[in-house]
Amino acid sequence: MANRLTPAQMKEYEEDGLTIVRGMFDPAETDLLRRAMEEDPEVRDHMIDRMDGEGGRTRIALWNRAGDSVYGIAARSERMADTSAALIGSPVYHFQSKLTAKMPYEGGAWEWHQDYGYWYYNGCLAPAMTSCMIALDKTTRENGCLQLVKGSHKLGRVDHVPLTAGQNEADPERMKVILERHELIHAELEPGDALFFHCNTLHRSDQNRSANRRWTLIICYNAVWNDTFKREDDRYFVPLDIVPDAALKEAGLRFAKGDGGEHFTSKPFVPDVTRMRKAS
């Protein structure tokens, strides 16, 4: 097993719903991932503008399979798969990867939400899911680092309401009370650091009003036994072909083949929560 977490970090994740692993990827590996996000034509051609409620935008690219590109190999690496499996408590599969690119002075905000507030509607019965945010740039309060509510994963799934055409947000009335009772964590990261957080951990980020961009790669995992019972959104179980950690550097700056193997998406999944609640 290549679980990168110490017993103290495992306990922190259990209690707080998040933990940070410094230097999860070394400088050479981080440079490969950064360059792949910048230079891979498949990533570039599938970039989507996701708007916030104030006119800011975040550029994102999403894909549902971990292929043979250098970023697919990162998602299939022992360190990532084994650490995620240890946190969830069972074998995992790759659920989704995402580049979030907040450019200087224009990077948009993300309002309070839980990932499971979206993934519940993909047909995942249980919140047996985790995300790993890998910093490709330095992430600070000034350029819109992730903010997380400590211990909020223990509150269960919070109802979400529509915010914009591209975002739902956690119930604002409930969020006000949650923030009064729970500590707020700012995840300031150096390139190569990784933040693991539970799918029910409430999180958001501010707009990037600084001169420094903030690019992150987020890789998400689901428990194999928690496979989606829906098949509309392409995030169902596919066996994860785990590779040694050394495979990342051995691959070098390897891009997607362009044959659709990564299953890039043309739009983000934003459930119509109002319609779905009425239907139920």
ABEGO torsion letter per residue (X at the ends): XABABBAAAAAAAAAAGBBBBBGABBAAAAAAAAAAAAABAAAAAABBBBBBAAGBBBBBBBBABBBABAAAAAAABAAAAAAAAAAAGBBBBBABBBBBBBBBGABBBBBBBBAAAAAAAAGBABBBBBBBBBBABBBBAAAGBBBBBBGAAAAEBBBBBBABAABBBBBAAAAAAAAAABBBBBBBBBBGBBBBBBAABBBBBBBBABABBBBBBBBBBBBAAABBABAAAGABBBBBBBBBAAAAAAAEBBBBAGAGAAGBBABBBBBBAAAAAAAX
